[in-house]
Structure formats: C-alpha cells, structure tokens
Amino acid sequence: MRSRLITLAAAATAAAALGLPATQAHAIGTGTSACGYDVCLSTTNNSATLYLDRWAGAEWQVCDDASDGMRAKATVSYAGQTLNLQTTGGYGACSSSQSFYPSPSSGDVISYRVWVQDGANGSARYARSGSYTW
C-alpha cells in the first residue's frame, strides 16, 4: 500500500485544475492528510504510521517507520468491530491490510489509535488517536 503514495504536488495540481483549494483535493474526513491516503496518522515521535486507503479496498495498515526496536501497533474501531494491526518484522515492515465487513456507510465515524511498544506485551508509547468520517 505504501508504494502507491500520491504526491502532494499532484493533488495540488488536480485541485488547481478543478478550481478547488488544495485542502479539498483529499477525501473529506477527520485525519485526512497530504500523504496520499485518506488517513495517515503517525505516532508523536513519527516511529509508526497508520494508513487508510479507502478507494483501494478500504484497507487499514500500520507500518514501522523507525529502527528503534519497537513494534508498531494500531486499533481501528467501528460499529462494535475492532481491527488489531501490528508489525513484527522491524523497521520498514507493515502489517497485513485489514478491512471492515460490512463496510462503513456514508456518515459513519471510525476511531483509531496508533502507537509503538517494546515487544508483544510492552507499554504503549508515543500514542496518537483520531477519527474519520466515512
């Protein structure tokens, strides 16, 4: 999923072509960012990132962005369902992609949290939370 990042320049160019401000070039929702995904939320120390690619199967994935020996983890919750994402391969590794079934409907709010921890049972560190309106 990370290999399909859309550059900010391309989004700005598309927005300009449509006569929109650059901030409207991305999907609407809390947590929307310029990273090329609908959600792109990093830990407070930028050592892990949670991604949502809504238009490519509505897949969630967490990736380890630092060679600090920590495991990247995330939870994503919606309508009583929780996706538990984690990496085990170290720096540069990403979790397997997961999606909700049934898929969210327009207006549904999805909450999420991303963090790193030392091993499978370590304490959560550098956590960040957010929400996304489908």
Backbone hydrogen bonds, N-H to C=O, Kabsch-Sander energy under -0.5 kcal/mol:
donor,donor_aa,acceptor,acceptor_aa,energy
4,R,1,M,-1.9
5,L,2,R,-1.2
11,A,7,T,-1.7
12,A,8,L,-2.6
13,T,9,A,-2.4
14,A,10,A,-2.4
15,A,11,A,-2.4
16,A,12,A,-2.5
17,A,13,T,-2.3
18,L,14,A,-1.5
19,G,15,A,-0.6
19,G,16,A,-0.9
20,L,15,A,-3.1
24,Q,21,P,-2.0
25,A,22,A,-1.6
26,H,23,T,-0.5
32,T,29,G,-1.8
33,S,37,Y,-0.8
36,G,33,S,-0.7
38,D,52,L,-1.8
39,V,52,L,-1.2
40,C,31,G,-1.0
41,L,50,L,-2.2
42,S,40,C,-0.5
43,T,48,A,-2.3
44,T,126,Y,-1.9
46,N,43,T,-1.9
49,T,63,C,-2.0
50,L,41,L,-2.9
51,Y,61,Q,-3.2
52,L,39,V,-2.0
53,D,59,E,-2.3
54,R,52,L,-0.6
56,A,53,D,-1.1
58,A,53,D,-0.8
58,A,54,R,-0.6
59,E,53,D,-1.4
60,W,98,Q,-3.1
61,Q,51,Y,-2.0
63,C,49,T,-2.5
64,D,93,A,-3.0
65,D,47,S,-2.4
65,D,63,C,-0.6
66,A,47,S,-0.8
68,D,66,A,-1.4
71,R,117,Q,-3.5
73,K,115,W,-3.0
74,A,85,L,-2.3
75,T,113,R,-2.1
76,V,83,L,-1.9
77,S,111,S,-3.3
78,Y,81,Q,-2.4
81,Q,78,Y,-2.5
83,L,76,V,-3.1
85,L,74,A,-2.9
85,L,83,L,-0.6
87,T,72,A,-2.3
92,G,64,D,-2.3
93,A,90,G,-2.4
95,S,62,V,-2.9
98,Q,60,W,-2.1
108,D,105,S,-2.4
110,I,132,Y,-2.9
111,S,77,S,-2.2
112,Y,130,G,-2.5
113,R,75,T,-2.2
114,V,128,R,-2.6
115,W,73,K,-2.6
116,V,125,R,-2.1
117,Q,71,R,-1.8
119,G,117,Q,-1.0
122,G,119,G,-0.6
125,R,116,V,-2.7
128,R,114,V,-2.2
130,G,112,Y,-2.2
132,Y,110,I,-2.5
134,W,108,D,-3.3
134,W,132,Y,-0.6
